[in-house]
Amino acid sequence: MNLNKIIEIDFLKCFKALLRNYKITLFVTLIAFTIGIGTTSFVIDSNNEYEATSSVYGIVYGSFTDSSDILNSLKAYGEVVKSHKIAERASLLIGDDTIDKDKIYDMISVEYDSSTLDYSAIIYIHATYYDKDVAIDVANAVAEAFVLEIANLTGKNDIQILDTADNATISYNANQTKIKTLAISIILGFIIGCAYIVIREIFSDKMYAPKDATDYGKLDIIGVIPDFDTDKDFNLYLSDNDTN
């Protein structure tokens, strides 16, 4: 005889269980909210990050050979932008002891763009930092340092600054990140609480209908033992006798 219980999902029963056990959902959601508060307070960085961008370029002019040499120089030395040597030169140009070459090196990222027509090549220099003014200064200093370094290496001034950074945009918004993290924590807590109640209800051994006791008609019901509340029934019996 197969006594394995058939798993059946009664959506109405699950919904009633959610309403009946709402305190569990609230409790789990509150725990998740507390975890979210702790995460946003001690794990997530509270400072915004700003990104400033400058650019350098090499213009094509003269003979084909000269033009090719200029573009090749910019492409070949493009990786030099993010180097400790350029960072050190940029630090000297800024003249601030708190902004050393290691800090500048970590702040810099490079984006290379070569036009499809091969008229020019552009290197974008991004500086990211918590202080927007520092980010602007570093982006401009690195661009200038790169131009000077290439001039020293090639003996020419074919590489020039295209755009200087005069503003910085927010690349990391701490407040938005904290709000999103807290919202996700609350939603996850609510879902986990509801899932626990529903799963517990689905796999419950309680019998709500005759089919639960008969293994869907495979067994005969011999008798039923009601689950009485003894104290309540006894008090009801006494009240009936007093009335009579």
C-alpha positions in Angstrom: 0.0 0.0 0.0 1.4 3.4 -1.0 1.1 5.8 1.9 3.2 8.5 0.3 1.5 11.8 0.7 0.4 13.5 -2.5 1.6 17.1 -2.5 -1.3 19.3 -3.4 -1.3 23.1 -3.4 -4.5 24.7 -2.3 -4.0 28.4 -3.0 -7.0 29.5 -0.9 -5.7 27.6 2.0 -2.2 29.1 1.6 -3.7 32.6 1.4 -5.6 32.0 4.6 -2.4 30.7 6.2 -0.6 33.9 5.2 -3.3 36.0 6.8 -3.4 33.9 9.9 0.3 33.9 10.4 1.0 37.5 9.3 3.1 38.0 12.5 5.7 35.6 11.2 6.0 37.6 8.0 6.3 40.9 9.9 8.9 39.4 12.2 11.1 38.1 9.3 10.7 41.3 7.4 11.7 43.2 10.5 14.9 41.1 10.8 15.7 41.7 7.1 15.1 45.4 7.7 17.6 45.4 10.6 20.1 43.5 8.5 19.6 46.1 5.7 20.2 49.0 8.1 23.4 47.4 9.4 24.6 46.8 5.8 23.9 50.3 4.7 25.5 51.7 7.9 28.7 49.7 8.1 29.3 48.0 4.7 28.3 50.4 2.0 30.5 53.4 1.4 28.8 56.6 2.5 30.7 58.9 0.1 29.8 59.7 -3.4 32.3 59.2 -6.2 32.9 61.8 -8.9 34.4 61.3 -12.4 36.2 64.0 -14.3 37.3 63.5 -17.9 40.0 65.1 -20.0 41.3 64.1 -23.5 44.4 64.2 -25.6 44.7 63.8 -29.4 47.0 63.7 -32.3 46.1 65.5 -35.5 46.8 64.1 -38.9 48.6 66.6 -41.3 51.4 66.7 -43.8 52.4 63.6 -45.7 50.9 60.2 -45.2 54.0 59.0 -43.5 53.9 61.9 -41.0 50.2 61.4 -40.3 50.8 57.7 -39.8 53.7 58.3 -37.4 51.5 60.7 -35.3 48.7 58.2 -35.0 51.0 55.3 -34.3 52.7 57.3 -31.6 49.5 58.0 -29.8 48.4 54.4 -30.1 51.7 53.0 -29.1 52.1 55.3 -26.0 48.4 55.2 -25.1 49.0 52.6 -22.3 51.6 54.9 -20.8 48.8 57.2 -19.6 48.1 54.8 -16.7 51.6 54.4 -15.4 53.5 55.4 -12.2 55.8 57.6 -14.3 52.9 59.7 -15.6 51.2 59.7 -12.2 54.4 61.0 -10.6 54.7 63.8 -13.1 51.0 64.7 -12.6 51.6 64.8 -8.8 54.4 67.3 -9.3 52.2 69.4 -11.6 49.4 69.5 -9.0 51.8 70.3 -6.2 49.8 68.8 -3.4 51.6 66.4 -1.1 48.4 64.6 -0.1 47.9 63.6 -3.8 50.8 61.3 -4.4 51.6 59.2 -7.4 50.0 56.0 -6.0 46.7 57.8 -5.3 46.7 59.2 -8.8 47.5 55.9 -10.3 44.5 54.3 -8.6 42.2 57.1 -9.6 43.0 57.0 -13.4 41.3 54.9 -16.1 41.9 55.3 -19.8 39.5 55.0 -22.8 40.9 54.8 -26.3 39.0 55.8 -29.4 40.4 55.7 -33.0 38.2 57.3 -35.7 37.2 55.0 -38.5 38.4 57.5 -41.0 41.9 57.6 -39.4 41.8 61.4 -39.3 42.7 61.5 -35.6 43.0 59.4 -32.5 41.7 60.4 -29.1 42.5 59.2 -25.6 40.0 60.0 -22.8 41.5 60.2 -19.3 39.0 59.6 -16.5 39.8 60.4 -12.9 37.5 59.1 -10.1 37.6 60.3 -6.6 35.4 61.3 -3.6 36.3 65.0 -4.0 35.1 66.4 -7.4 37.7 69.2 -7.3 40.5 66.7 -6.8 39.1 64.5 -9.7 39.2 67.5 -12.0 42.7 68.5 -11.0 44.0 65.0 -11.5 42.3 64.5 -14.9 43.9 67.7 -16.2 47.3 67.0 -14.6 47.5 63.5 -16.1 46.6 64.8 -19.6 49.3 67.5 -19.3 51.8 65.0 -18.0 51.1 62.6 -20.8 51.6 65.3 -23.5 54.9 66.4 -21.9 56.1 62.8 -21.6 55.3 62.0 -25.3 57.1 65.2 -26.3 60.2 64.1 -24.4 60.1 60.6 -25.9 59.5 61.7 -29.5 61.0 65.2 -29.6 57.8 66.5 -31.2 54.7 68.3 -30.1 52.2 66.4 -32.2 50.2 65.2 -29.2 48.1 67.9 -27.6 45.3 68.3 -25.1 41.9 68.3 -26.7 39.6 69.0 -23.8 40.3 69.9 -20.2 38.0 68.7 -17.4 36.0 71.6 -16.0 33.3 69.6 -14.2 32.8 66.1 -12.6 29.8 63.9 -12.7 28.6 61.5 -10.0 29.8 58.0 -10.9 28.7 56.4 -7.6 25.7 57.7 -5.7 25.9 56.5 -2.1 22.4 57.5 -1.1 20.8 55.7 -4.0 22.8 52.6 -3.3 21.8 52.6 0.3 18.1 53.0 -0.5 18.2 50.2 -3.1 20.0 47.9 -0.6 17.5 48.6 2.1 14.5 48.1 -0.3 15.9 44.8 -1.5 16.5 43.6 2.1 12.8 44.4 3.0 11.4 42.7 -0.1 13.6 39.6 0.4 12.5 39.4 4.1 8.9 39.6 3.1 9.3 37.0 0.4 11.2 34.6 2.8 8.5 35.0 5.5 5.7 34.3 3.0 7.6 31.4 1.5 8.1 29.8 4.9 4.4 30.0 5.7 3.3 28.6 2.4 5.8 25.7 2.4 4.9 24.8 5.9 1.3 24.8 5.0 1.8 22.7 1.9 3.8 20.0 3.7 1.7 20.1 6.9 0.4 16.8 8.3 -2.9 18.4 9.3 -6.0 17.0 7.7 -8.4 19.5 6.3 -10.6 17.1 4.3 -11.6 13.4 4.2 -9.2 12.8 1.2 -6.3 13.8 3.4 -7.1 10.8 5.8 -8.0 8.3 3.1 -5.0 8.7 0.9 -7.3 9.9 -1.9 -9.7 7.1 -1.5 -7.2 4.3 -1.0 -8.1 3.8 2.7 -11.4 3.4 4.5 -12.4 5.7 7.4 -13.1 3.5 10.5 -13.9 6.4 12.8 -13.2 10.0 13.6 -11.7 11.3 16.9 -12.7 15.0 17.3 -10.2 17.4 18.7 -12.2 19.0 21.5 -11.2 21.8 23.8 -11.8 20.0 27.1 -12.0 23.1 29.3 -14.1 25.1 26.9 -16.6 22.2 26.5 -16.8 21.5 30.2 -17.6 25.2 30.9 -20.2 25.1 28.2 -21.7 21.9 29.8 -21.9 23.7 33.2 -23.6 26.7 31.7 -26.2 24.6 30.0 -27.0 22.8 33.3 -27.3 26.1 35.2 -29.8 27.3 32.6 -31.9 24.1 33.0 
